[in-house]
Every structure is written in structure tokens, then in C-alpha cells.
């Protein structure tokens, strides 16, 4: 069985975010960061404007833009390295949206107080 790859570009305030999907992106929705979603300035996604300092929260906004585009009420986020960090920040910023968070080779959350994790299960 061959699963076809689909590519989308989602509009964001600074440009486009490139998304690559395999299979039905609604059954169940799983977002891969870094992987099927390319953060600003990576792969075929547009860069942020010159001179703009990028923060992790800009990348959290990118995750939310993808979820809103596909109208996902909830989804699983699989994050590798920095993607795991962004997944943690997304979970804190948008509690209840993630039904699961899978971390591969995560980086540490230095300086984030434990009370920010009260919504984690």
C-alpha cells in the first residue's frame, strides 16, 4: 500500500508555513514538529522579516496556525528536539488542545516554573 504525500502552504502574518501530510490528516490529527511542519525559515516555509528576533513563542504561533487551518479542536503533537520544546510551550499556552505529546530527544525547559505544567497529565 502506498500513502500519497500532500503539501500545503498555510498563510501566516509573515508569509507561508509549509505542511506535508500523509494519509487523512483528520484521523486522528498528529502534527510532527520538526518534520511534517516546517517552522519559519526552514525548508519551504517563508522566513520571518529581516531583523526580527525570533522567539519560541513565534513557533508556538505557527503550531496554532496549523491547528486553526485544519480546524483541529484537539490533536497529538510529536516533537523532536526543539519541536518537543515547542510542544511543551504550546501545551502551556493552549491547555486542553493536545490529547497527547510525544517527545523524541527533547531539550530541557530551563527556567519554566512547575506550576506552568498543572494541565499536563
N, C-alpha and C positions, 0 to 999 in steps of 0.2 A: 504494500500500500504506500502510495506517495502522497505526502501532505504538501500542498502548494503554499508557497511563501507569498505574502501580500505586503506591499509597502504603502504607507500613508504619510502625508505631511499634515500636521496639525498646526494651525495658526496660533502664535503666541504674540504678546506685545512687541517683542524684539525681532520676530521672524518666525521661522518654521521649526517644528520638532519632528524629527523623522521617527516613524514607528514601523517595525517589521513584525508581522503576525503570521502564525502558523495555525491552521485549523480554525475553529469557531472561537473568536475572542470573547464570547459571552458564556461559554460553557465549560467550566467556570472561568471567570476572568482571572488571569495570572499575569502580572507585569514583571518583567525582568529588568533590573537596573544593575549594573551596566550590562546590556545585552540587547533585547529587542527594542528598548527605548534608548535613543541616543541623546544625552544631555547636551545643552547648548555648547557649540564649538567642537563637538565630537561627531565623527562620521559624517553623515549628510545633513545633520541639524545645523541651522544657522548659528553663527557666533553672536554673542552679546555685543552691543555697540562698543567701539574702541574707547578705551579709557575708563570703562565701567568696571568697578571692582565686583567680582562675582562672590557670592556667599553661598553657603549650603542651603539657605532658605530660598534662593533663586531656583535651586534644583528641586526643592520641595514643591515650589510653584509649578515646575514642569511636570512632576508626577500628578499633581492635582489637575493640571490642564488636560492630561491624557485621560484621567478618570472622568472628568466632565465631558470630554469629547465623546467618549463611548457610553456615557450615561450610566456608569457603574455606581450603584449605591454602596456596594462593598466589593472587595477583591483581595486576592492574595498577592503579596509583593515578595519576590525573590530577589535579594540584593547580594551582589558580590563586592567585597572590599568597600569602596566608597558608597556603592549602591546600598549596602547594608546600613551604613551610617545614615544615608538619606531616608531609607525606610523607617529607621527609628525616629528621625525627626518628623517625618510625615505622620507617624502614628501618634506622636505627642501633639502635633499641630491640628490633626483631624481625627480625634478619638472616635472609635467605633466604625471607621471606614474599612479598616483592614480586618479580614477574617483570619488571616494568617500572615506571619512574617518569617521568611526563611532566610537565614544569613549564611553566606559562604565566605570564609576568610574575612570576617568583619574587622573594621578598625574600631578603636575604643572611642567612647563618648567621654572625653575628658572635660570636666567642669560642668556636667549636667547633673543637677541635684536629683536624688532618688524620688522625690515627690512628683517629678515630671513623668514617672513611669507608672503612676497609680492606675492607669487604664489598661495596662498590659495584663495578660492572663498567663 
